[in-house]
Amino acid sequence: MQRAIIILNYKTPQLVIDCLQSLVVEVDPVSHRVIVVDNASNDGSVEEIQGAIANNNWSTWAEVLPSDVNGGFSAGNNIGMKAVEAEAYLLLNSDTIVRPGAIATLLETMQAHPDAGLISPRLEWPDATPQISCFRYQSPVSEFIGSADTGFLTSLLNAFHVPLPVAEHPCEPEWTSFACVLIRKDVIDQVGLMDEGYFMYYDDIDYCRQARNAGWKIRHNPAARVVHLRGGSGSVKADMASRKRPRPYLYASRSRYFAKYYGPFGLLIANSMWLLGRSISFCRELLGKEASPHICEHMAQDIWMNWLNPLKPALIPGKGNQ
C-alpha cells in the first residue's frame, strides 16, 4: 500500500460521506486506502458510513474502523495509521472536501522535496476564500500578544505573532493545520505517532515541532486546495468565536504544550505573560477603547488548567470533565 488516507469521525456521518464523495476521482484503489476511524460515536455513524460505502461501491478503497473509546484527535488518527502500512499518510478532517487534483499535488510536492516531512494544502471556504492555516510556534511572547490584542504591540512583536498571512506561493511554516496534512512515513518511523496526551488542539503544533526538531521541514503548497468547513466534531471554535467558555480539554492541551516545550517554569511564564497582556486589554475596555472583551469567559482562571501537573493524560469528555 503506497498511500493511506485517514478520516476521523465523531458524530459527523454526513460530513464523512461528503468527504468520501470528493475522494472518488482522487484515489486509485490499487495504491490508495481510505480508513474512516469512528471515535466511539455511538450514534449510528458506523452503520450510516458503512452503508454509504456499500451503496456507492467504494469498498474497494474505503472502510470503517470503529474504536471502542473516544481518545481524541491524536489517538484516533494513530489508530488509522497503525491499521495500514503506507509510504505516506494523509490526515483529513471529516469536515473537508478535497478539490480536484489536491492529493496528487501534495504527493508530487513530497516527491520533489525529500526534506519535507509534512506537506499541507491551502484550506479554504466553499466560496474559495482562503483560511489562515500556517503559523509560527506559540510561545510566552505570543500569549502576551494575543491577550493584549493591540495593533501596536502586535506590529512591534510581529516576529512572535502566531498566524502567518495566507501564502500565494509554497512556503515552509513552523507548523500547519492538521485539518489536512500529508505525513511521510519516515517521519513517523523517526519521531513516532502523535502524542495521545492531547485530546484536541495543540496536537498539530506539537507534531510539527517534533518533526522539525528531528530535522524535517514543513512544506505548504497552496496549489493543492481543500475546503475546510470548520468545527465539524466539536464546539470549541464556535464557543471561542462567541466568547463562550470552551471545553476544558483546550486549556489542558495548552498547558501540556507549554510544559512540554518550555518546561513547567515556561508554562508559568506563559500564563504570567497572558495576564500581563490581559491587563492592557482590560484597561482599554475600561477606557472605552474596546466595546467588549476579546477573550472567552473564565479564561483568566482556565489558563491554569493542570498547571501543577500539565503532562498528565488528556481530559476526555464524558469522563467527568465536560
C-alpha positions in Angstrom: 0.0 0.0 0.0 1.6 3.3 -1.1 -0.8 5.9 0.4 -3.3 5.9 3.2 -6.0 8.5 3.9 -7.2 8.7 7.5 -10.6 10.4 8.2 -11.6 10.8 11.8 -15.3 10.7 12.6 -17.1 11.7 15.7 -20.9 12.0 15.2 -20.5 13.6 11.7 -21.5 10.8 9.4 -22.9 13.0 6.6 -19.8 15.2 6.6 -17.7 12.0 6.2 -19.8 10.8 3.4 -19.5 14.1 1.6 -15.7 14.0 2.1 -15.6 10.4 0.7 -17.6 11.6 -2.3 -14.9 14.2 -3.0 -12.3 11.5 -3.0 -13.9 9.3 -5.6 -11.9 10.7 -8.5 -8.9 11.4 -6.4 -8.0 7.9 -5.2 -6.7 4.8 -7.1 -8.0 1.6 -5.5 -4.6 -0.1 -6.3 -2.4 2.5 -4.5 -4.8 4.2 -2.0 -6.7 3.0 1.0 -9.1 5.2 3.0 -9.6 4.4 6.7 -12.5 6.1 8.4 -11.9 5.8 12.2 -15.0 6.2 14.2 -14.2 7.6 17.7 -16.9 5.8 19.6 -19.7 8.0 18.2 -22.4 5.5 19.3 -25.0 7.4 17.3 -25.3 5.1 14.2 -22.4 6.8 12.4 -20.6 3.5 11.7 -23.7 1.9 10.1 -24.5 5.0 8.1 -21.0 5.4 6.7 -20.7 1.7 6.0 -24.0 1.8 4.2 -22.8 4.7 2.0 -19.6 2.8 1.2 -21.5 -0.3 0.2 -24.2 1.6 -1.8 -21.7 3.7 -3.7 -19.3 0.7 -4.4 -16.5 2.4 -2.5 -15.5 -0.7 -0.6 -12.5 -1.3 -3.0 -10.8 1.7 -1.4 -12.6 2.7 1.8 -13.5 1.0 5.1 -14.7 2.0 8.6 -12.6 1.2 11.6 -14.6 1.6 14.8 -12.8 2.5 18.1 -14.2 1.3 21.4 -13.3 4.6 23.1 -13.0 8.3 22.1 -9.4 9.0 22.8 -9.4 12.3 20.9 -7.8 13.6 17.7 -4.3 12.1 18.1 -5.4 8.7 19.4 -8.0 8.3 16.6 -5.5 9.2 13.9 -3.0 6.9 15.4 -5.5 4.0 15.2 -5.9 4.7 11.5 -2.1 5.0 10.8 -1.4 1.8 12.7 -4.1 -0.1 10.7 -2.4 0.2 7.3 1.2 0.2 6.0 1.9 3.1 3.7 4.7 5.3 2.5 2.6 8.4 3.4 -0.5 9.2 5.4 -2.9 11.9 4.6 -4.8 13.0 7.7 -8.1 14.5 6.7 -10.8 16.1 8.9 -14.4 14.9 8.4 -15.4 18.5 7.6 -13.3 18.7 4.5 -14.0 18.5 0.8 -11.0 17.7 -1.4 -10.7 19.8 -4.5 -9.7 18.0 -7.8 -6.0 17.3 -8.0 -5.2 18.3 -4.4 -3.9 14.9 -3.3 -1.8 14.4 -6.5 -0.3 17.8 -5.9 0.6 17.0 -2.3 2.2 13.7 -3.3 4.2 15.5 -6.1 5.4 18.0 -3.5 6.5 15.2 -1.2 8.5 13.6 -4.1 10.0 16.9 -5.2 11.1 17.8 -1.7 12.7 14.8 0.1 13.5 17.0 3.2 9.8 17.8 3.6 8.3 15.6 6.3 4.8 17.1 6.3 3.0 18.8 3.5 -0.2 20.8 3.7 -2.6 22.3 1.2 -4.4 25.7 1.1 -7.5 25.5 3.2 -10.5 27.5 2.0 -14.2 28.1 2.4 -16.6 26.7 -0.1 -16.6 30.0 -2.0 -12.8 29.7 -2.3 -11.9 32.3 0.3 -8.7 31.2 1.8 -8.3 30.4 5.5 -5.2 31.0 7.6 -3.6 27.6 8.1 0.2 28.3 8.5 1.7 29.5 11.8 4.6 30.4 13.9 5.1 28.5 17.2 3.0 29.6 20.2 5.3 31.0 22.8 5.1 33.0 26.1 5.5 36.2 24.0 2.7 35.2 21.6 0.5 34.7 24.7 1.2 38.3 25.6 0.4 39.5 22.1 -2.9 37.6 22.0 -4.3 38.7 25.3 -3.2 42.3 24.8 -4.8 42.5 21.4 -3.5 45.8 20.4 -2.3 46.7 16.9 0.8 48.5 18.1 2.1 45.6 20.2 1.2 43.1 17.5 3.3 45.0 15.0 6.1 45.6 17.4 6.4 41.9 18.2 5.3 40.6 14.8 8.1 38.0 14.8 6.3 36.2 17.6 2.7 36.7 16.2 1.4 33.1 15.6 -0.8 33.3 12.4 1.0 33.8 9.1 -0.6 35.6 6.2 -2.2 33.5 3.5 0.5 32.3 1.2 0.2 32.5 -2.6 3.3 30.5 -3.2 4.9 27.5 -1.5 6.5 28.2 1.9 7.9 26.5 5.0 6.0 27.5 8.1 6.9 26.3 11.6 3.6 24.4 11.8 0.5 23.9 9.8 -3.1 22.9 10.4 -3.8 19.2 10.6 -7.3 19.6 9.0 -5.4 18.2 6.1 -1.8 17.2 6.1 0.4 14.6 4.4 2.9 12.9 6.6 5.8 11.0 5.3 6.2 7.5 6.9 9.9 8.2 7.5 8.8 11.0 9.9 6.6 8.6 11.9 9.4 6.0 11.9 11.7 8.6 13.4 9.6 10.5 15.9 6.7 8.1 16.5 3.0 8.6 16.3 1.1 11.6 17.6 1.1 12.4 21.3 -2.1 11.0 22.7 -1.7 13.1 25.8 -3.6 15.8 23.9 -7.3 15.2 23.4 -7.8 18.0 20.9 -5.9 21.1 20.0 -2.1 21.8 20.1 -1.6 18.2 18.8 -0.7 19.6 15.3 1.8 22.2 16.5 3.3 19.5 18.8 3.8 17.0 16.0 5.3 19.7 13.7 7.7 20.7 16.4 8.8 17.1 16.9 9.3 16.7 13.2 11.3 20.0 12.8 13.4 19.1 15.9 14.3 15.9 14.1 15.5 17.8 11.0 12.4 17.7 8.8 10.8 20.7 7.1 7.1 21.6 7.0 6.1 22.4 3.4 2.9 24.3 2.5 1.7 24.2 -1.2 -1.3 26.4 -1.9 -1.6 24.9 -5.3 -3.4 22.0 -3.5 -6.7 23.2 -2.3 -9.1 21.7 0.3 -12.4 23.1 1.5 -12.5 23.2 5.3 -15.9 23.7 6.8 -14.6 24.0 10.4 -16.0 22.8 13.6 -17.5 19.5 12.5 -16.8 17.4 15.6 -16.6 20.0 18.4 -18.0 23.3 19.6 -14.7 24.8 20.7 -14.1 27.1 17.7 -17.7 28.3 17.8 -17.5 28.9 21.6 -14.4 30.9 21.2 -15.8 33.0 18.4 -18.8 33.9 20.6 -16.5 34.3 23.6 -18.2 31.5 25.5 -16.3 29.2 27.8 -14.8 26.3 25.7 -14.3 22.7 26.8 -11.6 22.1 29.4 -9.5 20.0 27.1 -8.5 23.1 25.2 -6.7 24.6 28.2 -5.4 21.2 29.3 -3.8 20.8 25.9 -2.4 24.3 26.1 -0.7 23.5 29.5 0.7 20.3 28.1 2.2 22.1 25.1 3.9 24.9 27.1 5.2 22.5 29.8 6.5 20.1 27.1 8.4 22.6 25.1 9.2 25.4 27.7 9.2 23.4 30.9 7.0 23.9 34.0 8.5 27.3 34.6 7.9 28.2 31.0 4.2 27.4 31.5 4.2 29.8 34.5 5.9 32.5 32.4 3.4 31.9 29.5 0.5 32.3 32.0 2.1 35.4 33.5 2.6 36.9 30.1 -1.0 36.3 29.2 -2.1 38.0 32.4 0.2 41.0 31.6 -1.3 41.3 28.2 -4.8 40.9 29.6 -4.2 43.8 32.0 -3.5 46.0 28.9 -6.7 45.0 27.1 -8.7 45.3 30.3 -7.6 48.9 30.7 -8.6 49.6 27.1 -12.0 48.2 27.8 -12.3 50.4 30.9 -11.3 53.5 28.9 -13.9 52.6 26.2 -11.3 51.7 23.6 -12.8 48.3 23.1 -16.5 47.6 23.0 -16.3 44.2 24.8 -13.7 41.6 26.0 -12.0 39.7 23.2 -11.3 36.7 25.4 -13.5 33.8 26.4 -15.4 33.6 29.6 -13.3 32.4 32.6 -10.2 32.4 30.5 -8.0 34.1 33.2 -8.7 31.1 35.5 -8.8 28.4 32.9 -5.3 29.0 31.6 -4.2 27.5 34.8 -5.8 24.1 33.9 -3.5 21.3 35.0 -0.6 23.7 35.6 0.6 21.7 38.7 0.6 18.5 36.6 0.5 19.7 33.0 1.7 16.4 31.4 -1.0 14.2 32.8 -3.1 12.3 30.3 -5.7 14.1 28.3 -9.1 15.2 29.6 -11.7 13.1 27.9 -15.2 14.5 27.5 -17.8 12.2 29.2 -15.3 11.3 31.9 -16.2 13.9 34.4 -14.6 16.9 32.7 -17.3 18.2 30.4 
